[in-house]
Structures are given as C-alpha cells and as structure tokens.
Amino acid sequence: MKTVSLASIAALAVGAAANECNADNCLRALRATQTPGRLQSAQAFCSAYTATPPASVAIPSYAAKACVGNHVGPLAVRLSSACSCIAPSTTSAATTVTSTAAPTSSTAPSATEEPCAIASSAWAAVQSSNPSAGVSIPAELAYNCLRSVPLHRDAAVQLVDAIEPYLEWQSDAAYKADPPADYFYPPYDIFEALAQVRSDLVNDVYDSEYAFQIDLYLKVFGQGHDGHFVFYPDLLSKAFVYTRPRSLVSVADTASGSTLPVIKVYEDVVANPETASAVVLINGIDATTYIQNTIFTASFNQDPDAAYNSMFFSKAVFGAGEGTGYFSAGGRIRFNYQGPTTTFTFANGTEATFTNTASVLASLSGITDGESMFQKFCSGANKFHAANQAVSSAAPSPYAPTSSSASPSASPTGTTSGGVTVPGFPKPVDITDDAIVSCYFLDGPSFEDVAVLSVLAFESESPSEFQAVQRNCIAQARAAGKKKIVVDFSANGGGYILQGYDFFRQFFPQVVQDGFSRWKANEAFVALAHIISDDVATLDPYTSDNADLIGEYETWFDTRYDLDVHDEPFKSFADKFGPYVFQDTNYTALTRWNLDDPLTTTNDTYGMGMEISGYGTLANLTQPYAADDIVLLYDGFCASTCTLASEMLRIQGGVRSIAMGGRPRAGPIQGVGGIKGAQTLAFNDVYGYASAGAAQAENDAQKAALARYSQLPVLRSSSAALNTRDQILRGNVQDGLPAQFVVEEADCRLYWTAAMATDVTAVWKAAAQAAFNEGACAAGFIAQSTKQPPSSTKSKRAAAAEALEKRRWTAASEASLAHRQAVAAVKAQGLLGRRGAAAKDVQRFNAKYNQKAVE
C-alpha cells in the first residue's frame, strides 16, 4: 500500500474538486444542448479559459450571467468547475485513458498520519484558495477518515433503542416482512433488522462508528426501497457524499425497441452520438449487473426498472434540478463508498479510469483524528439531554398555527408568457415561476394537435399558481386545436397531496376520486386519537376562535375528521379507529379527505388556501379531454403524491400510460416506480405529536405510550421519515394489500434513444406517436380510438358542434388567462406563499399536506 503525504494529498485535492459535476445554473448554461451550437461554443471557450497558462479570452454573456459568484464560489471557480464537466470525453481513443485529477493509487495513511487529519488537510488546501467554493477530495480519503472514527457503543445502543418506537408508525411493516410473491425485493422484518444491529453492537461486531452506521442505514432502512422510509445517520450523511466525474445514459437504436438498450457515457453521447461506444464493463463487472447491484442496495424505488432508470441522465431529471443520474451523484447511494476509482471498459476495446470524489458537506477545520470527527458530526448524542431539558409543556402545539412570519416564497423570475424555462426544455406556452409545471405545443407532421403538460413535482411555491397554470395550459391547448395531451410525470417525486387531487379533478371534474387510505393503529396513534377526539368532541370549528382546538380538529386523530369509504362521516370512535386487522396488524378504517371542508381547502390558515377542482365554485367544470386523448408519460420516478394522482387518472379516469427505459430485458415494465404511500411523517413530526399528547394524556397508559419518543434520532440524523399511511386501491379494499405492493404495468414501454439525451421533445414525440398515431411500443400497445372522418366528409351537424366547441374553448382560454395573470399579479406582491397565502407554520402545514419521496 503506497503512503501519500499530507502535502501531496492537499495538492491533489485541488484537482479533484474539478471532478464534481453538480447540475447548477452555470453548468446548465455551458452545456445547454437545447441551444444549437452552445456546447461546442462553450467547449472552445473552456479550452482557452482553462489552458496553462490561461489565454486572454472574453467570457461569453451566457456564462457571465449564469456563473456569477454565489455560495459555491466566485465566477472563476464556478466557470472552471463547469468547464471540467463539459470537456470532451476521450473514450473513442484506442488507448487506456486515466484521469489525472486525483491519484489512482491507494491513499492509506502511514502509522503517524491520522486519516481524518489527511482529509482535513486536503479540504483546507482547496478551501483556503477559494473560501466560498464547494470542496471535493478523493473519495478514498473520505472513506478512510470515516472508517477511523471510533465506535461509541453506549451512545449507539441508546440511538437504536430510541429509533424502535418510531418504526411502529411504519404502516406497511408487516407487508415488507411478508410481501406478495410478485413483489421484486426479498422480504425483511424491520424490527428484526434493528434488533440484529443492536445485538451486533452489544457483541462488539462493529469495529468503528462507520461500520455501525452503514449497517443501520442499509440493513434497517435501505432494504425497504421506500421513498418515505429513511434514516440518514449523522456521521454517514453530514460530512461527505460520494460522486463520480462522469454520467451515464441507457439508450437503444429506436424507441420502439428493435434492439435492447445499452449503457453509454453521457458526455460521449452529447459530444458525438454516432461514435460513442457502449460501456460493457464497470470496474471489471458486466455494466448492467454493476448498475443493478449498486442501486439495489439503497434505492427509494419499489420497482427495479425504476431504480435502474435512476442511475442514468435524463432531460426531465436534470431539468428538475435532480442532477445527472445517481451513477454520478445523488440518490440514497450517495453515502455508499464505491471505491477509489471507476474504470469503464468499452465495446470498442478502450478503457477509461477516473478518480471518484467526495463532496465535503461541512467544515473540517479542527479535525485531527477519528475522535474529533465523532465529536463534531455526532454531537447530537451530547446535545440530547440539553435538548430534552429545553422542551417543556409550554412548547408550541403541533396542531395550531404559530405567530411566525410568512412562509418562504421565492421571488418571481419571469412572467406568464416568458422569462422562465426548465433547463434543457423549449420555451413554454405557460410555466410556474418555479418551473415546476410547464406547458408546450408540439410541432411537426402528425403532432400538430398535441400539447404537453410537464409536472416535475406536486410541491410548488404557490399551489394556486400551480393550479392556474394547469388550468391555463388545458384551456389554451383546446383553444389552439390541440385535441391530444401528453401528461409528463417524469422526475416527479411528489408534493402536496391535495394538489394531486386537484390535478386529477381538472381533467375529470365529475369523477369523485377514491383516495382510500389507512393508518397503522399503533399504541401511540390510538392514544393520540383518544386524547384529541375527546378534546374537540363538542367543538364547532367554524365558529370557534380557539386556534389550538381548531388545529386538533383538523387532524386525522379526530373522529369527526375525514370521511369513510362512502363519503360519510364516521359514526363513532370505533367506527374510524377500529382496529381493523390485516396481516396480523391493527389498522384504522379506510378514510377519504373531506374536500367540502373549507378549513381543509380554501382556508389560508389551516388549509391549502385554494379551492379544489370539482368542489365549491369549481364544481361544474367541463371535462377537457376524453381519456383516449390523454396519455401519461413516466420514467419510473413518480412517487408519493404523483402516485395518488396517477392511480386516479389511470384507474378511475381510464387514461393509458407509457413507461420509458428500464432494465435491458424484453417485456413490460411499471410506470409508477416510487413509493405509493398516502402520507409521510418525519420523525420530528411524530415526536411533536407524541410530546404534545403526553402533556394532555388522560391516564397513565396514554402517558406511557407517548413517553417512549425522544428527540435523539432527530438530533443524530440529517433526515428521518416514515410512511405512516397506506394507499389502498379499489381492487384491494377487501384484502387490504397496500398499493406499494401491487404490480401495475404500463400499457406501453418505450426506450430512450441518443437523441433524447439532448432533446426532450424527442421523448414527447415518441410518446405521442405511440399513444395517438398507432406507433409501435417496445412492449405492450395502446389501442387507438375510432378515428373521426376527414373534415370534408363531416356532417353539417358535426361541423357546427366542432365550431361551437372551439368558440367555447376560446372563451375558456381567455378566462383562464385572465385568472392566470391575476394569480401572477398577487404572487408578485409576495402575498402567495407555499399554501397560496401567507403561511404561519410551514412545518405543521407540510406535515399534514406535503408528502414527497426522500432521496
């Protein structure tokens, strides 16, 4: 093993920093492949700008604007980093290429050099030259440092014991232990897995804090493949995340599947798709096998094809700001060490080796050894008792709004008609200021009558603006003669629950959504239900001025809140909270949201701050498209609220779907690959409910049930969450199987092509071709509806009806545009926050309404 000195490591780390290719505005501007010639122009500029010595060259206006100094670093640092990421790949050469940005040899410390001291010195070398820049060091340095942190066994046991009661809120734990035969992943019991980690702690199996934390992370939570179920331990997640300097794509010759997809380097495909050679081995392992083995260790997707897709670059994921694929960075595998280097072996016989890096997430100043690393990044263990003392019965109620200032609301970055774009997407017809929802009209033969509605999430700065843009897109499309629409759910990880409900009802305003869901009736949940239901038993929430009691009434713990499967109020406590037993587990009854309750919908303090389509003043909307004229487009990312909206559109609306990509094997795949749960709560939310409930407990049994929860897991993690409510599809009302375990294949499967890596409209057109033009699918098919006769043969009655419809939609488009502009004007004044109005308690609001997969 070769020893590398502190000085040499520090020098090498400076070069390694250039290997990190995070998708920020600077990098997006330089490789804006949607702009003809932009990438080539940027590469030419970068060649001169990064030369040694640097050439005197003017910075292009697009780069100067996008790469302005920020928290990442000054203009020069951001430009240099972005330039390193768009340099042409050399995989077409016939010789082995090795990156020189960081060492490829081992960096094991000598007997006198502490691994964490080496990592700290490497960090300091980069940070001192660019104090505001993000820092990357060779991945092996970070790994060696983490491995040297000593195990604090007693603190670790205390943490494990503190996690256990929270796991009782995980609604599908019994099904993870005994899933259906067609569920892909093997069964595992989360309680047994946690008990095994505790046993290994007690029996001195772990030789370091890192060994304990990576085991806790992967064995207890990683095996869940659940976007709502996660625990990121402190040492593992607060110091470093691992990255690679190259991204990958999965592409086939044609979207309809004349050949199976192959893996290529994204940068090679962008530079020259014709000569880019397929990657056949990664680190000496079959490339497909390597990708699957890597992502299956800790994916938040319940579907293997969706997990496979997440490793690759796509325009939608990039546009959503989610990076360039989890092979290069991000996802739940970002905490998993992948070795010091990555070697690609190509089909053309060449090889390329690159040094893996670790982004440093916090200052390493003062770090001299493993113990000082523990004290800095695992300090939650020391702060626990002090934090406990700070929490008193006077703590704010988790149910009532506080008097804090308005919620975060980004300033508008554009207008209704322009100025805002999704990175890599064309200019939209309309778009939200945060670029979450955007609308497009396709062009070209056979696509003149097709619109596209891209929905990158259901979490927007303003739910009202989200709603207005969707409504305006539909109306403008119909007025422009767009009789078909592609609803693109690519990269959509979820968001506000009722935003998803509204989305469905805009397309099918007269179809009442199922929305069946249930909670696990664990001991603490039932105790809270008794306490809250008794507390508000006689309350009239519409006349009361008691914010605490109204907040309690407006929760799932209240017997009178929610509706049953027949849209009727529950008759009694037992009627709602049961228990109802499935899989030897106590559950509540199936519930539905009461969207006639203004405190849940239009109220700015307790609700969404907007009316839901299909209710109230929006009860008489007209269905804009027949089901056959809509197609849902997926990349497997769809999770959480996205799955709720999808199930409504697919099952109740009868809309067909297309799934992109998947593992290189023939056959259909699922489109919805993410968590299908109906509610997520952070550990901190559960703690808030439990601690508030304990203060109101009516007897010793309730106090005991609620006293088991502490803040220790919150203090010793960077994120911790649970899936607390199952979504139950109408076909599983009797057997109780959660939607998470129901296999639902898309009607049509298509493959990505090289063109789609640079042109998102190529994806949309492929979907439209399959959905509306009798195009072929790689698997499955979409039956075409009966075609209308040519206009020349239409009856006078049909022609008159069509003219009337056009006039109606023209009027609707004018009204929707006026509404859209009104919403934009109000938002521009800073009056629309995350809920559509000034929010007083974002955490409380998010706990109730917001659910999104945790990456």
C-alpha angles and dihedrals in degrees: 000000000000118000119221121200125235091248095052092046090052091053093046092050091063089061093043091060089069091061095070109098106188113172102245129150092268095056091042091055094051096048097035094150091180087070110075111242094002097117093047091047091049092048091052091049092047092050090061097035094054097039120123107265093022117243121235101255133156116244110239114246093241090055095044091053098044099039099051113145118277140148090307093059146285124305094270093052094047092047093049092048093048092046091055089056097054098044109128112263117242100215093116090069119101094230135074112269122204123191113239096197092098137004120283092197124088117282099200111155124246121244091266098045120079112220093226091049088055091049090047092051091048090051092048092051092060097034095052093057093046109021095182096043128103112251131221126185130184109290093233091060091055092046094049089050094051091047090056096057107109120237116253094204101184092050090047092052090048090052093050091050091049092052095053100078091049090058088063087073093060099111100205100040092121091053093049087056093049111018126176117277093253094054108111104219124068121256121264135172112228092204093050090047091053091046090053091053089051091049091051090052093051092046095049096244093143120076097193144017088254093055090053096046097046089050092050091048099047103033101041102031109011093061090059094073085203123141092208097045113076146129120187107195116221104245092042096050111024101060110039144006121195123237141177128216096231135056129209138219131202109218140166132197091253135014092235093058116253085154134018118258121268131201120252136170108264094219090053093051092050092048096047121345092189095060101032106120124218119254108237101171134029114195088343094306126110103274097232092047091048092052092049095045090050100048098038090065093071116358122150089213120097089204122071095215090052090049090050091051092052091067093065138072118258131172093236096051090046091047090051089057093248095126134245100303132303094266088074100033145332136032124093091301091067089095093051115095110233099189132271097288143017120223123195120200111198133210089244091063099256129122134207127192125196132183115245116228140204122220110223109228100190141018115289092197112139094017108137104154145350094285093055087048090056093047091052102042101028096045091124087085090060095042094049099091093042090051091050090054091051092057112084139163086268091067114126116273114254089218104053128066116251128223094251123130127275121296122262113287121177117225114255111266097193147359135264092270104039152331097089123080136166107248108263094009126110123254108291131228086225135351140176116252090250091050092237095125121033137167131215140178116218122222136197133071114324093009102071092105098047127102127187127214111194115198111184094177142345091235111090136164087247124023089197092056090047089053093046094051092050091048092047093048092053094046095045091047094051092046089052091053096256100152096174131052135195112209104204113203094171114142091008110146096173136256137175110024097214091046085065091050091050090048091057094044092052087063096036106023095167097049113090108219120236098222093171114177140154141194129227105253096223122167096264094045092052091047090053091047091055093046096047097040091052092045095056100029094120099028122126099205093193095061102028122103094197105111094190093055094043089052090051092048090053095062136090089246090072117090091217095051119090128021131253126246090279092053091252129127117262113261098216146351091269091048091061105029100033111148099248110188124222125158089001089298130118115238137173121248118276109275137196131202115258101228093177087070107098091200087065098042122020099020111108095207104044104014144049093281092234141078116254116234112256093035138083113342089359095055096106102051119144120242104249101200137025113240091250090058094058127070127185116222120204139180094187093261094103108121144156111353089011088063092050092054091042095053091050093049094044103039102030101024095042093227117161123229142214125207121202128214123344133162116327096264131104123257141059124312136195120264097202103062103158134081112308096197121131100220139020127195127190117232086248091058091052090047091051093052093045096048093047091047092050089058090054097039115143098206143011094264091058092046091051093049092051098039092069093080122090136173093240095101089049092050092047098051140057091218134005126174145155138207099240102171128047123218109224118199120219090252091059102046091109101041095037097223109161116239087242089076099042115103110222115178120203119247091240136022124206132180127229117247131204090258090059091061089070104023121050091188087067087064092049093047092050089053093047091048092055095041103041109014103049091256120168124256128214085234131003126005143238114234113226122236120236108288121237117242117257114278091251091063098043117120119247088247092054092046091050091049091051092050091050091050091050091052090048093052092045089056090045091051091053090050094046091049091051090050091047091052091047091053090047091051093051091046091050088059089058094248098120115072130170092304098041092267139047104305120218099188117022095177093054091045093049093048090057104035110016124080124162134157112265110230 
